[in-house]
Amino acid sequence: MLILGALFVFTAGSYRLILRPAREQIGLYQANILKREGDLVWMRQAARRIQNDRNVKYYDKTLSPLSAIDRGAKQFNLNKAVNRLEPDDSGRIRIWLTGAIFDDMLAWVEDLHTGYGIDMISIRAASVQERPGIVNAQVTFLAPGTTMPPPREADRKQP
C-alpha cells in the first residue's frame, strides 16, 4: 500500500511539477506563434505596399501649376504652339494651342498629370488639314488640390 501511495504521489507530483507547466508553456508558445503569424501577414502586406510605392511618381509641389505648365510646354516643344493661357479663380487653367503636334500634346498632358497632379478636365482639338498630326486645341486643366468646379456657360455644349 505504501508503494501504491508513493507511486500516486510521484505521478501527481510529476504532473504538477513537469507536465502541467509544460502544457501551459506549449499553450503560450502556440498563442505566440499565432501572434507572430499575424505580424508576418502584416509585414508581407506592408512590403507589397512599399514595393508598389516605389513605382509611384510623387507630385512636384515646388512649382506653381502655371510654372509646371510652362516648363512642360517647353520640354515637349509646345511653347511656340501656346497662344493663350488663362487661369481663373476656380482653379481652372485654359490653354489655346495652334499648330501643336498631337502626340507631343498628349505626352505633355500625361506628364502634367503624373508629375505635377494637374488634371485635364476638357479638350477640344481640330486637325489642321494640310498637316497630318498637327492640331489646334483648347485644353482646360484643373490645378492640384482644387475640386472640380461646376461647368461655366461657355463650357456647356449648345444643342
PyRosetta script that sets phi, psi and omega in degrees:
from pyrosetta import init, pose_from_sequence

init()
pose = pose_from_sequence("MLILGALFVFTAGSYRLILRPAREQIGLYQANILKREGDLVWMRQAARRIQNDRNVKYYDKTLSPLSAIDRGAKQFNLNKAVNRLEPDDSGRIRIWLTGAIFDDMLAWVEDLHTGYGIDMISIRAASVQERPGIVNAQVTFLAPGTTMPPPREADRKQP")
pose.set_psi(1, -37.8)
pose.set_omega(1, 178.1)
pose.set_phi(2, -62.7)
pose.set_psi(2, -38.3)
pose.set_omega(2, 179.1)
pose.set_phi(3, -66.6)
pose.set_psi(3, -41.5)
pose.set_omega(3, 178.9)
pose.set_phi(4, -64.2)
pose.set_psi(4, -40.6)
pose.set_omega(4, 177.4)
pose.set_phi(5, -65.3)
pose.set_psi(5, -41.7)
pose.set_omega(5, 179.0)
pose.set_phi(6, -65.5)
pose.set_psi(6, -39.4)
pose.set_omega(6, 178.4)
pose.set_phi(7, -64.1)
pose.set_psi(7, -40.1)
pose.set_omega(7, 178.8)
pose.set_phi(8, -65.6)
pose.set_psi(8, -45.2)
pose.set_omega(8, 179.4)
pose.set_phi(9, -63.3)
pose.set_psi(9, -41.6)
pose.set_omega(9, 179.0)
pose.set_phi(10, -63.1)
pose.set_psi(10, -44.4)
pose.set_omega(10, -178.8)
pose.set_phi(11, -66.7)
pose.set_psi(11, -46.1)
pose.set_omega(11, 179.9)
pose.set_phi(12, -65.4)
pose.set_psi(12, -40.3)
pose.set_omega(12, 178.6)
pose.set_phi(13, -65.7)
pose.set_psi(13, -40.5)
pose.set_omega(13, 178.4)
pose.set_phi(14, -63.1)
pose.set_psi(14, -42.0)
pose.set_omega(14, -180.0)
pose.set_phi(15, -62.6)
pose.set_psi(15, -47.4)
pose.set_omega(15, -177.3)
pose.set_phi(16, -70.1)
pose.set_psi(16, -35.6)
pose.set_omega(16, -175.2)
pose.set_phi(17, -89.9)
pose.set_psi(17, -27.7)
pose.set_omega(17, -173.8)
pose.set_phi(18, -118.9)
pose.set_psi(18, -57.4)
pose.set_omega(18, -170.8)
pose.set_phi(19, -70.8)
pose.set_psi(19, -45.4)
pose.set_omega(19, -178.7)
pose.set_phi(20, -64.1)
pose.set_psi(20, -47.8)
pose.set_omega(20, 176.4)
pose.set_phi(21, -61.0)
pose.set_psi(21, -35.8)
pose.set_omega(21, 179.1)
pose.set_phi(22, -66.1)
pose.set_psi(22, -42.4)
pose.set_omega(22, 178.5)
pose.set_phi(23, -64.7)
pose.set_psi(23, -40.3)
pose.set_omega(23, 178.0)
pose.set_phi(24, -64.2)
pose.set_psi(24, -41.0)
pose.set_omega(24, 179.3)
pose.set_phi(25, -64.9)
pose.set_psi(25, -38.7)
pose.set_omega(25, 177.1)
pose.set_phi(26, -62.7)
pose.set_psi(26, -42.3)
pose.set_omega(26, 177.0)
pose.set_phi(27, -60.9)
pose.set_psi(27, -41.6)
pose.set_omega(27, 177.6)
pose.set_phi(28, -65.1)
pose.set_psi(28, -41.0)
pose.set_omega(28, 177.7)
pose.set_phi(29, -63.0)
pose.set_psi(29, -41.8)
pose.set_omega(29, 179.3)
pose.set_phi(30, -63.7)
pose.set_psi(30, -42.2)
pose.set_omega(30, 177.4)
pose.set_phi(31, -64.3)
pose.set_psi(31, -38.6)
pose.set_omega(31, 178.7)
pose.set_phi(32, -65.5)
pose.set_psi(32, -39.5)
pose.set_omega(32, 178.2)
pose.set_phi(33, -63.4)
pose.set_psi(33, -42.9)
pose.set_omega(33, 178.2)
pose.set_phi(34, -61.9)
pose.set_psi(34, -41.3)
pose.set_omega(34, 178.7)
pose.set_phi(35, -64.4)
pose.set_psi(35, -44.6)
pose.set_omega(35, -179.3)
pose.set_phi(36, -67.7)
pose.set_psi(36, -33.1)
pose.set_omega(36, 175.0)
pose.set_phi(37, -64.8)
pose.set_psi(37, -38.7)
pose.set_omega(37, 175.3)
pose.set_phi(38, -63.3)
pose.set_psi(38, -41.1)
pose.set_omega(38, 176.7)
pose.set_phi(39, -63.2)
pose.set_psi(39, -39.2)
pose.set_omega(39, 179.5)
pose.set_phi(40, -64.7)
pose.set_psi(40, -41.1)
pose.set_omega(40, 177.6)
pose.set_phi(41, -61.7)
pose.set_psi(41, -45.4)
pose.set_omega(41, 179.2)
pose.set_phi(42, -61.3)
pose.set_psi(42, -43.9)
pose.set_omega(42, -179.7)
pose.set_phi(43, -62.5)
pose.set_psi(43, -40.3)
pose.set_omega(43, 178.3)
pose.set_phi(44, -64.8)
pose.set_psi(44, -40.2)
pose.set_omega(44, 177.4)
pose.set_phi(45, -65.4)
pose.set_psi(45, -42.3)
pose.set_omega(45, 178.7)
pose.set_phi(46, -64.2)
pose.set_psi(46, -39.0)
pose.set_omega(46, 178.4)
pose.set_phi(47, -63.0)
pose.set_psi(47, -39.9)
pose.set_omega(47, 177.6)
pose.set_phi(48, -64.1)
pose.set_psi(48, -42.1)
pose.set_omega(48, 178.9)
pose.set_phi(49, -64.0)
pose.set_psi(49, -41.9)
pose.set_omega(49, 178.7)
pose.set_phi(50, -63.2)
pose.set_psi(50, -43.5)
pose.set_omega(50, 178.9)
pose.set_phi(51, -61.7)
pose.set_psi(51, -42.2)
pose.set_omega(51, 178.1)
pose.set_phi(52, -66.0)
pose.set_psi(52, -37.0)
pose.set_omega(52, -179.9)
pose.set_phi(53, -66.6)
pose.set_psi(53, -25.8)
pose.set_omega(53, 177.5)
pose.set_phi(54, -65.6)
pose.set_psi(54, -25.3)
pose.set_omega(54, -178.7)
pose.set_phi(55, -89.8)
pose.set_psi(55, -4.1)
pose.set_omega(55, -177.8)
pose.set_phi(56, -92.0)
pose.set_psi(56, 133.6)
pose.set_omega(56, 175.7)
pose.set_phi(57, -90.9)
pose.set_psi(57, 122.8)
pose.set_omega(57, -179.0)
pose.set_phi(58, -83.9)
pose.set_psi(58, 146.1)
pose.set_omega(58, -177.5)
pose.set_phi(59, -67.2)
pose.set_psi(59, 140.6)
pose.set_omega(59, 173.5)
pose.set_phi(60, -84.7)
pose.set_psi(60, 108.2)
pose.set_omega(60, -176.4)
pose.set_phi(61, -96.5)
pose.set_psi(61, 5.5)
pose.set_omega(61, -178.3)
pose.set_phi(62, -80.7)
pose.set_psi(62, -21.0)
pose.set_omega(62, -179.1)
pose.set_phi(63, -100.5)
pose.set_psi(63, 145.1)
pose.set_omega(63, 171.4)
pose.set_phi(64, -71.6)
pose.set_psi(64, 158.1)
pose.set_omega(64, 178.6)
pose.set_phi(65, -56.3)
pose.set_psi(65, -39.6)
pose.set_omega(65, 179.3)
pose.set_phi(66, -64.7)
pose.set_psi(66, -40.4)
pose.set_omega(66, 177.5)
pose.set_phi(67, -65.7)
pose.set_psi(67, -41.0)
pose.set_omega(67, 178.6)
pose.set_phi(68, -63.6)
pose.set_psi(68, -41.1)
pose.set_omega(68, 179.1)
pose.set_phi(69, -65.1)
pose.set_psi(69, -43.1)
pose.set_omega(69, 179.6)
pose.set_phi(70, -65.0)
pose.set_psi(70, -44.9)
pose.set_omega(70, 179.4)
pose.set_phi(71, -61.8)
pose.set_psi(71, -43.7)
pose.set_omega(71, 179.5)
pose.set_phi(72, -65.1)
pose.set_psi(72, -38.7)
pose.set_omega(72, 178.3)
pose.set_phi(73, -61.3)
pose.set_psi(73, -40.2)
pose.set_omega(73, 177.3)
pose.set_phi(74, -67.5)
pose.set_psi(74, -43.2)
pose.set_omega(74, -178.0)
pose.set_phi(75, -61.8)
pose.set_psi(75, -36.1)
pose.set_omega(75, -177.9)
pose.set_phi(76, -101.1)
pose.set_psi(76, 19.4)
pose.set_omega(76, 176.1)
pose.set_phi(77, 56.0)
pose.set_psi(77, 39.0)
pose.set_omega(77, 178.7)
pose.set_phi(78, -110.2)
pose.set_psi(78, 0.1)
pose.set_omega(78, -175.2)
pose.set_phi(79, -62.5)
pose.set_psi(79, -31.8)
pose.set_omega(79, 178.1)
pose.set_phi(80, -76.1)
pose.set_psi(80, -23.4)
pose.set_omega(80, -179.4)
pose.set_phi(81, -82.4)
pose.set_psi(81, -19.5)
pose.set_omega(81, -178.8)
pose.set_phi(82, -74.5)
pose.set_psi(82, 115.7)
pose.set_omega(82, 179.2)
pose.set_phi(83, -93.4)
pose.set_psi(83, -38.8)
pose.set_omega(83, -173.1)
pose.set_phi(84, -149.8)
pose.set_psi(84, 142.7)
pose.set_omega(84, 178.4)
pose.set_phi(85, -132.9)
pose.set_psi(85, 122.7)
pose.set_omega(85, -173.3)
pose.set_phi(86, -132.0)
pose.set_psi(86, 99.3)
pose.set_omega(86, 173.7)
pose.set_phi(87, -82.1)
pose.set_psi(87, 155.5)
pose.set_omega(87, 174.5)
pose.set_phi(88, -131.5)
pose.set_psi(88, 177.9)
pose.set_omega(88, -174.5)
pose.set_phi(89, -72.4)
pose.set_psi(89, -17.1)
pose.set_omega(89, -176.7)
pose.set_phi(90, -88.1)
pose.set_psi(90, 1.3)
pose.set_omega(90, -179.9)
pose.set_phi(91, 97.1)
pose.set_psi(91, 1.0)
pose.set_omega(91, 177.2)
pose.set_phi(92, -83.5)
pose.set_psi(92, 147.0)
pose.set_omega(92, 174.5)
pose.set_phi(93, -132.1)
pose.set_psi(93, 114.0)
pose.set_omega(93, -178.9)
pose.set_phi(94, -101.1)
pose.set_psi(94, 136.3)
pose.set_omega(94, -177.6)
pose.set_phi(95, -131.4)
pose.set_psi(95, 135.0)
pose.set_omega(95, 175.6)
pose.set_phi(96, -108.8)
pose.set_psi(96, 129.1)
pose.set_omega(96, 178.6)
pose.set_phi(97, -119.9)
pose.set_psi(97, 141.9)
pose.set_omega(97, 176.7)
pose.set_phi(98, -128.3)
pose.set_psi(98, 128.0)
pose.set_omega(98, 178.1)
pose.set_phi(99, 68.7)
pose.set_psi(99, 36.9)
pose.set_omega(99, -179.3)
pose.set_phi(100, -89.2)
pose.set_psi(100, 143.5)
pose.set_omega(100, 174.0)
pose.set_phi(101, -74.4)
pose.set_psi(101, 123.0)
pose.set_omega(101, -172.6)
pose.set_phi(102, -58.4)
pose.set_psi(102, -47.2)
pose.set_omega(102, -178.8)
pose.set_phi(103, -62.4)
pose.set_psi(103, -39.6)
pose.set_omega(103, 178.0)
pose.set_phi(104, -66.1)
pose.set_psi(104, -37.3)
pose.set_omega(104, 178.7)
pose.set_phi(105, -63.7)
pose.set_psi(105, -42.9)
pose.set_omega(105, 178.8)
pose.set_phi(106, -65.7)
pose.set_psi(106, -39.8)
pose.set_omega(106, 177.9)
pose.set_phi(107, -63.8)
pose.set_psi(107, -38.3)
pose.set_omega(107, 177.7)
pose.set_phi(108, -63.4)
pose.set_psi(108, -46.0)
pose.set_omega(108, 179.0)
pose.set_phi(109, -60.7)
pose.set_psi(109, -44.1)
pose.set_omega(109, 178.9)
pose.set_phi(110, -63.6)
pose.set_psi(110, -41.9)
pose.set_omega(110, 179.5)
pose.set_phi(111, -64.3)
pose.set_psi(111, -40.3)
pose.set_omega(111, 178.2)
pose.set_phi(112, -63.6)
pose.set_psi(112, -36.8)
pose.set_omega(112, 179.6)
pose.set_phi(113, -71.2)
pose.set_psi(113, -52.5)
pose.set_omega(113, -174.8)
pose.set_phi(114, -75.8)
pose.set_psi(114, -32.7)
pose.set_omega(114, -175.7)
pose.set_phi(115, -90.5)
pose.set_psi(115, -26.9)
pose.set_omega(115, -172.7)
pose.set_phi(116, -129.9)
pose.set_psi(116, -5.2)
pose.set_omega(116, 179.6)
pose.set_phi(117, 74.3)
pose.set_psi(117, 20.2)
pose.set_omega(117, 179.8)
pose.set_phi(118, -93.5)
pose.set_psi(118, 116.7)
pose.set_omega(118, -176.1)
pose.set_phi(119, -94.8)
pose.set_psi(119, 140.8)
pose.set_omega(119, 172.4)
pose.set_phi(120, -84.3)
pose.set_psi(120, 128.0)
pose.set_omega(120, -179.7)
pose.set_phi(121, -109.7)
pose.set_psi(121, -17.4)
pose.set_omega(121, 173.3)
pose.set_phi(122, -160.2)
pose.set_psi(122, 154.4)
pose.set_omega(122, 176.9)
pose.set_phi(123, -148.0)
pose.set_psi(123, 138.8)
pose.set_omega(123, 172.5)
pose.set_phi(124, -128.4)
pose.set_psi(124, 123.2)
pose.set_omega(124, -178.2)
pose.set_phi(125, -135.9)
pose.set_psi(125, 143.1)
pose.set_omega(125, 176.3)
pose.set_phi(126, -131.9)
pose.set_psi(126, 132.6)
pose.set_omega(126, -178.9)
pose.set_phi(127, -74.3)
pose.set_psi(127, 147.7)
pose.set_omega(127, 174.4)
pose.set_phi(128, -87.7)
pose.set_psi(128, 115.4)
pose.set_omega(128, -168.1)
pose.set_phi(129, -61.3)
pose.set_psi(129, -36.5)
pose.set_omega(129, -176.8)
pose.set_phi(130, -74.0)
pose.set_psi(130, -17.2)
pose.set_omega(130, -173.6)
pose.set_phi(131, -131.3)
pose.set_psi(131, 104.3)
pose.set_omega(131, 179.3)
pose.set_phi(132, -62.4)
pose.set_psi(132, 140.0)
pose.set_omega(132, 178.2)
pose.set_phi(133, 82.7)
pose.set_psi(133, 0.1)
pose.set_omega(133, 179.5)
pose.set_phi(134, -107.9)
pose.set_psi(134, 135.5)
pose.set_omega(134, -176.6)
pose.set_phi(135, -133.1)
pose.set_psi(135, 156.2)
pose.set_omega(135, 163.7)
pose.set_phi(136, -105.3)
pose.set_psi(136, 131.3)
pose.set_omega(136, -172.8)
pose.set_phi(137, -143.7)
pose.set_psi(137, 155.7)
pose.set_omega(137, 169.8)
pose.set_phi(138, -123.6)
pose.set_psi(138, 120.2)
pose.set_omega(138, -177.7)
pose.set_phi(139, -117.8)
pose.set_psi(139, 135.5)
pose.set_omega(139, 176.4)
pose.set_phi(140, -116.0)
pose.set_psi(140, 125.7)
pose.set_omega(140, 178.9)
pose.set_phi(141, -110.1)
pose.set_psi(141, 159.9)
pose.set_omega(141, 175.2)
pose.set_phi(142, -119.8)
pose.set_psi(142, 122.2)
pose.set_omega(142, -178.9)
pose.set_phi(143, -62.8)
pose.set_psi(143, 147.3)
pose.set_omega(143, 179.5)
pose.set_phi(144, -63.5)
pose.set_psi(144, 146.5)
pose.set_omega(144, 178.1)
pose.set_phi(145, 84.2)
pose.set_psi(145, -0.2)
pose.set_omega(145, 177.1)
pose.set_phi(146, -108.5)
pose.set_psi(146, 152.9)
pose.set_omega(146, 178.4)
pose.set_phi(147, -90.7)
pose.set_psi(147, 159.4)
pose.set_omega(147, -179.1)
pose.set_phi(148, -65.7)
pose.set_psi(148, 115.1)
pose.set_omega(148, 179.0)
pose.set_phi(149, -75.7)
pose.set_psi(149, 160.1)
pose.set_omega(149, 177.1)
pose.set_phi(150, -66.0)
pose.set_psi(150, 152.9)
pose.set_omega(150, -179.0)
pose.set_phi(151, -63.8)
pose.set_psi(151, 143.8)
pose.set_omega(151, 176.5)
pose.set_phi(152, -86.4)
pose.set_psi(152, 162.9)
pose.set_omega(152, 179.7)
pose.set_phi(153, -57.4)
pose.set_psi(153, -38.7)
pose.set_omega(153, -177.9)
pose.set_phi(154, -66.9)
pose.set_psi(154, -24.4)
pose.set_omega(154, -178.9)
pose.set_phi(155, -88.8)
pose.set_psi(155, -12.9)
pose.set_omega(155, -178.2)
pose.set_phi(156, -77.3)
pose.set_psi(156, 139.7)
pose.set_omega(156, 178.4)
pose.set_phi(157, -77.2)
pose.set_psi(157, 137.7)
pose.set_omega(157, 175.8)
pose.set_phi(158, -86.4)
pose.set_psi(158, 135.3)
pose.set_omega(158, -179.9)
pose.set_phi(159, -71.0)
pose.dump_pdb("model.pdb")
